[in-house]
Amino acid sequence: METIEIDIPIDEFILKGNLTIPKEANSLVIFSHGSGSSRFSSRNNFVARILNQNHIATLLTDLLTIEEDDIYETRFDIDLLTHRLIEVTNYVSILPDLKNLPIGYFGASTGAASALKAAAMLPHKIDAVVSRGGRPDLAFDDLNLIKAPTLLIVGSLDRVVISLNEQAYKFLKCYKKLEIIDGATHLFEEPGKLEEVARLASKWFLGHIVDSKNKSHVLHR
């Protein structure tokens, strides 16, 4: 299974993305990283590899240029990151190898906010969302607009973020679930905890993208 680097033209910029398409790919998950992270994030790449093993294509992309990422405030410009994520989604969804695949988002930390906001703005294009240690409070105004089934994953030792996710959970009107992984901190660095994140994410995407699409095909053929 090969990972290739692709260029994604956004406005006047070219963003870089790492794209992996396994054989018999059944869906595409686009990653939105937290502030200060990148498409080379070891944690997100680990999750992506597990998704790939389940025939889910993955795209890990930087939503900011190197120059923009050097500016602290820009890293937290959720509206800008959301705009970029939507543009990335629209671009890759018409690529020949990807255009027929249903799409989901995996957002980490502050990246979860842009994933949630983008999902709210693309209700007919995004089929599922997973947030890992996310900051959904940065997307409160848009949570009630999300249609895609949404899974919030938080570590039990990440108490402030648990509170923020519990508040966000009440605003979500879509099919939703909050999973708290016992003994995990914000980065899920403890043994076996990131594996649990990857397992839950794979199950969510397979159940709410792949299975739902297959059922819809059976019903409407």
MODA-V209019 format. One line per field, one symbol per residue. ss: DSSP state (a for helix, b for strand, c for the rest). phi: phi as a letter, one per 20 degrees, with the letter a starting at -180 (. if undefined). burial: # if it has 16 or more other C-alpha atoms within 10 Angstrom, else .. Layout:
BEGIN
ss = ???
phi = ???
burial = ???
END
This chain:
BEGIN
ss = ccbbbbbbbbccbbbbbbbbccccccbbbbbbcccccccccaaaaaaaaaaaaccbbbbbbccccaaaaccaaaaccaaaaaaaaaaaaaaacccccccccbbbbbbbccaaaaaaaaaaaccccbbbbbbbcccaaaaaaaaaacccbbbbbbbcccaaaaaaaaaaaaaccccbbbbbbcccccccccccaaaaaaaaaaaaaaaaaaaaaaaaaaaac
phi = .dddececfcleddedcddccfflgdacddecefgndbfegffffffgfffgfdmdfccdceecfgffffegfffdefffffgffffffffffdfgecfeefccdcddlfffffffffffecfedddaccddlfdfffcgfdffefdfgcdddcffeefffggfffffgfefdefbbdddefndegelefgnffgfgffffgfffffddffffffffffdf
burial = .......#.#....########..###########.###...###.######.###########....#....###.##.#########..##....#..######################..################.#################..##.##..##.##...#.#.##..#####....###.##.###.###.###..#........
END
